[in-house]
Amino acid sequence: VHLSKAAMTPLQIGKILNFVHTPVNRKFIETIAQRGSCKHCDFRYIKGFKHALKKYAGEFIHYSPVNLLNAHTVELRLFAGTVDLEVFLKNLEFCHALAKFTFPGTVSIQASSSVREFINFVKKNRLFYPNLVNFLTTRGYAELSSVKDSKNHRKVR
């Protein structure tokens, strides 16, 4: 999935990098992606905020989960291929939600790496993300009354 760089600030791109590459988020990202690290989505190279700057562009490989090698797009290489419409829509909804969640002024830099904060954002905007909400609910990450915090695995009300 490609997102336009023209519509993003370096900070927003940094927040996306940080969210996807934060080690405590790995299980959540793999659940969303429906695959783990592989030759097409290599998590071995951890990237953070600073990697959103152009001077670090050479530190990326094409198969990074968040690929910034494209001149005009941020490529999210997270997802396993699918022909299932609901899974495809869940993947698109995740990308849209991640872009909106990391948009400047939506959440703080610290909160932008929190799965709990991301899930709360999705829940607040659930009308835009029906397939993502359904997926998260069936995987135990989001219920109508509580959210599972992947950082410390406790229920948050």
Accessible surface in RSA format (square Angstrom, percent):
REM  Atomic radii and reference values for relative SASA: ProtOr
REM  Chains: A
REM  Algorithm: Lee & Richards
REM  Probe-radius: 1.40
REM  Slices: 20
REM RES _ NUM      All-atoms   Total-Side   Main-Chain    Non-polar    All polar
REM                ABS   REL    ABS   REL    ABS   REL    ABS   REL    ABS   REL
RES VAL A   1    56.58  37.2  25.72  23.3  30.86  74.4  35.35  30.7  21.23  57.6
RES HIS A   2   100.61  55.0  73.81  51.3  26.81  68.6  53.21  54.8  47.40  55.2
RES LEU A   3    27.84  15.5  24.88  17.8   2.96   7.4  27.84  19.6   0.00   0.0
RES SER A   4    56.30  47.6  46.36  61.9   9.93  22.9  35.44  75.5  20.86  29.2
RES LYS A   5    49.25  24.0  43.62  26.8   5.63  13.4  26.51  23.9  22.74  24.2
RES ALA A   6   103.39  95.1  58.55  90.3  44.84 102.0  72.07 101.5  31.32  83.0
RES ALA A   7    77.53  71.3  49.61  76.6  27.92  63.5  62.42  87.9  15.11  40.0
RES MET A   8    25.59  13.3   7.59   5.0  17.99  42.8   9.67   8.2  15.92  21.1
RES THR A   9    59.16  42.1  57.11  57.9   2.05   4.9  58.97  79.2   0.19   0.3
RES PRO A  10    77.41  56.4  75.57  68.9   1.84   6.7  76.31  63.0   1.11   6.9
RES LEU A  11    76.47  42.6  68.69  49.1   7.77  19.5  74.09  52.0   2.37   6.4
RES GLN A  12     5.07   2.8   5.03   3.7   0.05   0.1   0.05   0.1   5.03   3.8
RES ILE A  13    12.70   7.2  12.70   9.5   0.00   0.0  12.70   9.1   0.00   0.0
RES GLY A  14     0.51   0.6   0.00   N/A   0.51   0.6   0.51   1.4   0.00   0.0
RES LYS A  15     4.30   2.1   4.30   2.6   0.00   0.0   0.29   0.3   4.01   4.3
RES ILE A  16     0.00   0.0   0.00   0.0   0.00   0.0   0.00   0.0   0.00   0.0
RES LEU A  17     0.00   0.0   0.00   0.0   0.00   0.0   0.00   0.0   0.00   0.0
RES ASN A  18    30.13  20.8  30.03  29.0   0.10   0.2   0.10   0.2  30.03  29.0
RES PHE A  19     0.00   0.0   0.00   0.0   0.00   0.0   0.00   0.0   0.00   0.0
RES VAL A  20     0.96   0.6   0.00   0.0   0.96   2.3   0.00   0.0   0.96   2.6
RES HIS A  21     3.96   2.2   0.52   0.4   3.43   8.8   2.22   2.3   1.73   2.0
RES THR A  22    27.51  19.6  23.07  23.4   4.44  10.6  23.70  31.8   3.82   5.8
RES PRO A  23    96.99  70.7  80.47  73.4  16.52  60.0  86.16  71.1  10.83  67.3
RES VAL A  24    71.54  47.1  57.12  51.7  14.41  34.7  65.22  56.7   6.32  17.1
RES ASN A  25     2.29   1.6   2.29   2.2   0.00   0.0   0.00   0.0   2.29   2.2
RES ARG A  26    82.21  34.5  82.03  41.8   0.19   0.5  27.01  36.9  55.20  33.5
RES LYS A  27   121.91  59.5 117.68  72.2   4.23  10.1  84.75  76.3  37.16  39.6
RES PHE A  28     0.09   0.0   0.09   0.1   0.00   0.0   0.09   0.1   0.00   0.0
RES ILE A  29     0.09   0.0   0.09   0.1   0.00   0.0   0.09   0.1   0.00   0.0
RES GLU A  30    50.91  29.2  46.76  35.4   4.14   9.9  10.62  20.5  40.29  32.9
RES THR A  31    31.59  22.5  21.75  22.1   9.83  23.4  18.11  24.3  13.48  20.4
RES ILE A  32     0.00   0.0   0.00   0.0   0.00   0.0   0.00   0.0   0.00   0.0
RES ALA A  33     3.00   2.8   1.55   2.4   1.45   3.3   1.55   2.2   1.45   3.8
RES GLN A  34    73.94  41.3  45.85  33.5  28.09  66.9  26.92  57.3  47.02  35.7
RES ARG A  35    59.16  24.8  44.58  22.7  14.58  34.7  33.78  46.2  25.37  15.4
RES GLY A  36    30.35  37.4   0.00   N/A  30.35  37.4  16.33  44.8  14.02  31.4
RES SER A  37    49.87  42.1  21.36  28.5  28.50  65.7  15.03  32.0  34.83  48.8
RES CYS A  38    48.65  36.8  32.79  36.6  15.86  37.3  43.21 109.5   5.44   5.9
RES LYS A  39   160.77  78.4 139.67  85.7  21.10  50.2  92.75  83.5  68.02  72.5
RES HIS A  40    76.18  41.6  76.18  52.9   0.00   0.0  54.76  56.4  21.42  24.9
RES CYS A  41     0.96   0.7   0.96   1.1   0.00   0.0   0.00   0.0   0.96   1.0
RES ASP A  42    12.05   8.4  11.51  11.5   0.54   1.3   3.26   7.7   8.80   8.8
RES PHE A  43     7.37   3.7   3.95   2.4   3.42   8.9   4.31   2.6   3.05   8.7
RES ARG A  44   174.93  73.4 144.62  73.7  30.31  72.2  71.70  98.0 103.23  62.6
RES TYR A  45    96.77  45.2  92.14  52.4   4.62  12.0  65.55  49.3  31.21  38.5
RES ILE A  46    97.73  55.6  78.45  58.4  19.28  46.5  78.45  56.5  19.28  52.3
RES LYS A  47    14.28   7.0  12.90   7.9   1.38   3.3   0.73   0.7  13.55  14.4
RES GLY A  48    18.59  22.9   0.00   N/A  18.59  22.9  16.68  45.8   1.91   4.3
RES PHE A  49    66.82  33.4  58.80  36.4   8.02  20.9  58.95  35.7   7.87  22.5
RES LYS A  50   110.12  53.7 101.67  62.4   8.45  20.1  59.00  53.1  51.12  54.5
RES HIS A  51    17.68   9.7  16.52  11.5   1.16   3.0  11.76  12.1   5.92   6.9
RES ALA A  52    14.99  13.8   1.06   1.6  13.93  31.7   1.06   1.5  13.93  36.9
RES LEU A  53    83.29  46.4  80.58  57.6   2.71   6.8  82.02  57.6   1.27   3.4
RES LYS A  54   193.25  94.3 175.80 107.9  17.44  41.5 122.30 110.1  70.95  75.6
RES LYS A  55   163.66  79.8 121.17  74.3  42.48 101.1  79.32  71.4  84.33  89.8
RES TYR A  56    43.73  20.4  43.19  24.6   0.54   1.4  17.75  13.3  25.98  32.0
RES ALA A  57    41.03  37.7  39.06  60.3   1.96   4.5  40.87  57.6   0.16   0.4
RES GLY A  58    76.58  94.4   0.00   N/A  76.58  94.4  42.07 115.4  34.51  77.3
RES GLU A  59    88.13  50.6  69.95  52.9  18.17  43.3  39.40  76.2  48.73  39.8
RES PHE A  60    12.06   6.0   0.10   0.1  11.96  31.1   0.10   0.1  11.96  34.2
RES ILE A  61    68.75  39.1  64.99  48.4   3.76   9.1  68.35  49.2   0.40   1.1
RES HIS A  62    82.71  45.2  78.30  54.4   4.41  11.3  52.79  54.4  29.93  34.8
RES TYR A  63    91.98  42.9  91.98  52.3   0.00   0.0  50.02  37.6  41.96  51.7
RES SER A  64     1.14   1.0   1.12   1.5   0.01   0.0   0.47   1.0   0.67   0.9
RES PRO A  65     0.16   0.1   0.16   0.1   0.00   0.0   0.16   0.1   0.00   0.0
RES VAL A  66     0.00   0.0   0.00   0.0   0.00   0.0   0.00   0.0   0.00   0.0
RES ASN A  67     0.21   0.1   0.21   0.2   0.00   0.0   0.00   0.0   0.21   0.2
RES LEU A  68    13.81   7.7   9.03   6.5   4.78  12.0   9.20   6.5   4.61  12.4
RES LEU A  69    81.78  45.5  53.74  38.4  28.04  70.5  55.62  39.1  26.15  70.4
RES ASN A  70    43.66  30.1  38.59  37.3   5.08  12.2  12.76  30.7  30.90  29.9
RES ALA A  71    81.70  75.1  48.22  74.4  33.49  76.2  58.34  82.2  23.37  61.9
RES HIS A  72   144.80  79.1 139.73  97.1   5.07  13.0  96.73  99.7  48.07  55.9
RES THR A  73    33.57  23.9  33.57  34.0   0.00   0.0  31.79  42.7   1.78   2.7
RES VAL A  74     0.00   0.0   0.00   0.0   0.00   0.0   0.00   0.0   0.00   0.0
RES GLU A  75    17.21   9.9  17.21  13.0   0.00   0.0   0.24   0.5  16.98  13.9
RES LEU A  76     2.06   1.1   0.00   0.0   2.06   5.2   0.00   0.0   2.06   5.5
RES ARG A  77    40.54  17.0  31.66  16.1   8.88  21.2  11.06  15.1  29.48  17.9
RES LEU A  78     0.28   0.2   0.08   0.1   0.19   0.5   0.10   0.1   0.17   0.5
RES PHE A  79    25.89  13.0  12.32   7.6  13.57  35.3  12.32   7.5  13.57  38.8
RES ALA A  80    32.95  30.3  28.18  43.5   4.77  10.9  29.07  40.9   3.88  10.3
RES GLY A  81    80.04  98.7   0.00   N/A  80.04  98.7  45.28 124.3  34.75  77.8
RES THR A  82    52.66  37.5  15.64  15.9  37.02  88.2  18.35  24.6  34.31  51.9
RES VAL A  83   161.61 106.3 125.99 114.1  35.62  85.8 134.59 116.9  27.02  73.3
RES ASP A  84    71.79  50.3  63.25  63.0   8.54  20.2  25.45  59.9  46.34  46.2
RES LEU A  85   121.48  67.7 113.10  80.9   8.38  21.1 116.72  82.0   4.75  12.8
RES GLU A  86   109.85  63.1 108.11  81.8   1.74   4.1  32.70  63.2  77.15  63.0
RES VAL A  87    33.02  21.7  31.77  28.8   1.25   3.0  32.93  28.6   0.09   0.2
RES PHE A  88    99.67  49.9  99.67  61.7   0.00   0.0  99.67  60.4   0.00   0.0
RES LEU A  89    60.70  33.8  60.70  43.4   0.00   0.0  60.70  42.6   0.00   0.0
RES LYS A  90     3.15   1.5   3.15   1.9   0.00   0.0   2.79   2.5   0.36   0.4
RES ASN A  91     9.55   6.6   9.55   9.2   0.00   0.0   3.42   8.2   6.12   5.9
RES LEU A  92    67.98  37.9  64.36  46.0   3.62   9.1  64.61  45.4   3.37   9.1
RES GLU A  93    23.10  13.3  21.31  16.1   1.80   4.3  14.16  27.4   8.95   7.3
RES PHE A  94     0.00   0.0   0.00   0.0   0.00   0.0   0.00   0.0   0.00   0.0
RES CYS A  95     1.68   1.3   1.68   1.9   0.00   0.0   1.68   4.3   0.00   0.0
RES HIS A  96    87.21  47.7  83.67  58.2   3.55   9.1  66.03  68.0  21.19  24.7
RES ALA A  97     0.00   0.0   0.00   0.0   0.00   0.0   0.00   0.0   0.00   0.0
RES LEU A  98     0.00   0.0   0.00   0.0   0.00   0.0   0.00   0.0   0.00   0.0
RES ALA A  99    18.26  16.8  17.39  26.8   0.87   2.0  17.67  24.9   0.59   1.6
RES LYS A 100   101.81  49.7  99.97  61.3   1.84   4.4  44.12  39.7  57.69  61.5
RES PHE A 101     0.03   0.0   0.03   0.0   0.00   0.0   0.03   0.0   0.00   0.0
RES THR A 102     0.07   0.0   0.00   0.0   0.07   0.2   0.00   0.0   0.07   0.1
RES PHE A 103   104.95  52.5 104.95  65.0   0.00   0.0 104.95  63.6   0.00   0.0
RES PRO A 104    49.06  35.8  36.92  33.7  12.14  44.1  38.31  31.6  10.75  66.8
RES GLY A 105    81.59 100.6   0.00   N/A  81.59 100.6  42.49 116.6  39.09  87.6
RES THR A 106    56.68  40.3  26.08  26.4  30.60  72.9  22.53  30.3  34.16  51.6
RES VAL A 107    30.42  20.0  17.06  15.4  13.35  32.2  27.07  23.5   3.35   9.1
RES SER A 108    68.72  58.1  50.28  67.1  18.44  42.5  54.22 115.5  14.51  20.3
RES ILE A 109    89.36  50.8  85.28  63.5   4.07   9.8  85.28  61.4   4.07  11.0
RES GLN A 110   157.62  88.1 144.13 105.3  13.49  32.1  54.34 115.7 103.27  78.3
RES ALA A 111    22.19  20.4  17.95  27.7   4.25   9.7  21.75  30.6   0.44   1.2
RES SER A 112     0.01   0.0   0.00   0.0   0.01   0.0   0.01   0.0   0.00   0.0
RES SER A 113    26.31  22.2  22.91  30.6   3.39   7.8   0.93   2.0  25.37  35.5
RES SER A 114    28.34  24.0  20.95  28.0   7.40  17.0  23.79  50.7   4.56   6.4
RES VAL A 115     3.97   2.6   0.30   0.3   3.67   8.8   0.30   0.3   3.67  10.0
RES ARG A 116    62.84  26.4  62.76  32.0   0.08   0.2   3.32   4.5  59.52  36.1
RES GLU A 117    56.19  32.3  54.19  41.0   2.00   4.8   3.56   6.9  52.62  43.0
RES PHE A 118     0.00   0.0   0.00   0.0   0.00   0.0   0.00   0.0   0.00   0.0
RES ILE A 119     0.00   0.0   0.00   0.0   0.00   0.0   0.00   0.0   0.00   0.0
RES ASN A 120    41.53  28.6  40.47  39.1   1.06   2.5  10.39  25.0  31.14  30.1
RES PHE A 121    31.70  15.9  28.95  17.9   2.75   7.1  31.08  18.8   0.62   1.8
RES VAL A 122     0.73   0.5   0.73   0.7   0.00   0.0   0.73   0.6   0.00   0.0
RES LYS A 123    35.69  17.4  33.59  20.6   2.10   5.0  21.30  19.2  14.39  15.3
RES LYS A 124   174.09  84.9 134.95  82.8  39.14  93.2  89.49  80.6  84.60  90.1
RES ASN A 125    41.90  28.9  38.11  36.8   3.79   9.1   5.76  13.9  36.14  34.9
RES ARG A 126   106.46  44.7 102.27  52.1   4.19  10.0  25.78  35.2  80.69  48.9
RES LEU A 127   166.45  92.7 142.29 101.8  24.16  60.7 144.99 101.8  21.46  57.7
RES PHE A 128   143.53  71.8 125.07  77.5  18.46  48.0 129.39  78.4  14.14  40.5
RES TYR A 129     5.86   2.7   5.86   3.3   0.00   0.0   2.05   1.5   3.82   4.7
RES PRO A 130    76.79  56.0  66.63  60.7  10.16  36.9  71.56  59.1   5.23  32.5
RES ASN A 131    32.13  22.2  27.59  26.7   4.54  10.9   3.54   8.5  28.59  27.6
RES LEU A 132     0.00   0.0   0.00   0.0   0.00   0.0   0.00   0.0   0.00   0.0
RES VAL A 133    24.07  15.8  24.06  21.8   0.01   0.0  24.07  20.9   0.00   0.0
RES ASN A 134    82.18  56.7  78.03  75.4   4.15  10.0  19.66  47.3  62.52  60.4
RES PHE A 135    15.26   7.6  12.61   7.8   2.65   6.9  15.26   9.2   0.00   0.0
RES LEU A 136     0.40   0.2   0.40   0.3   0.00   0.0   0.40   0.3   0.00   0.0
RES THR A 137    61.37  43.6  51.85  52.6   9.52  22.7  45.73  61.4  15.63  23.6
RES THR A 138    89.50  63.7  53.04  53.8  36.46  86.9  59.25  79.6  30.24  45.7
RES ARG A 139   111.39  46.8  85.16  43.4  26.23  62.4  30.92  42.3  80.47  48.8
RES GLY A 140    28.72  35.4   0.00   N/A  28.72  35.4  26.09  71.6   2.63   5.9
RES TYR A 141    12.36   5.8  12.10   6.9   0.26   0.7   9.28   7.0   3.08   3.8
RES ALA A 142     3.01   2.8   2.61   4.0   0.40   0.9   2.83   4.0   0.18   0.5
RES GLU A 143    73.01  41.9  69.38  52.5   3.63   8.7  25.07  48.5  47.94  39.1
RES LEU A 144   149.95  83.5 124.21  88.9  25.74  64.7 124.57  87.5  25.38  68.3
RES SER A 145    77.33  65.3  57.47  76.7  19.86  45.8  48.35 103.0  28.98  40.6
RES SER A 146     3.58   3.0   2.30   3.1   1.28   2.9   0.93   2.0   2.66   3.7
RES VAL A 147     3.63   2.4   3.21   2.9   0.42   1.0   3.63   3.2   0.00   0.0
RES LYS A 148    62.35  30.4  61.90  38.0   0.45   1.1  20.52  18.5  41.83  44.6
RES ASP A 149     8.77   6.1   8.77   8.7   0.00   0.0   0.00   0.0   8.77   8.7
RES SER A 150     7.49   6.3   3.63   4.8   3.86   8.9   3.41   7.3   4.08   5.7
RES LYS A 151   148.46  72.4 129.23  79.3  19.22  45.8  72.86  65.6  75.60  80.5
RES ASN A 152    75.61  52.1  52.04  50.3  23.57  56.7  33.55  80.7  42.06  40.7
RES HIS A 153   114.64  62.7  89.31  62.1  25.33  64.8  61.06  62.9  53.58  62.3
RES ARG A 154   122.83  51.6 116.23  59.3   6.60  15.7  57.34  78.4  65.49  39.7
RES LYS A 155   102.16  49.8  81.36  49.9  20.80  49.5  73.38  66.1  28.77  30.7
RES VAL A 156    29.69  19.5  25.30  22.9   4.40  10.6  27.55  23.9   2.14   5.8
RES ARG A 157   211.68  88.9 147.17  75.0  64.51 153.6  93.66 128.0 118.02  71.5
END  Absolute sums over single chains surface
CHAIN  1 A     8270.2       6679.9       1590.3       5111.3       3158.9
END  Absolute sums over all chains
TOTAL          8270.2       6679.9       1590.3       5111.3       3158.9
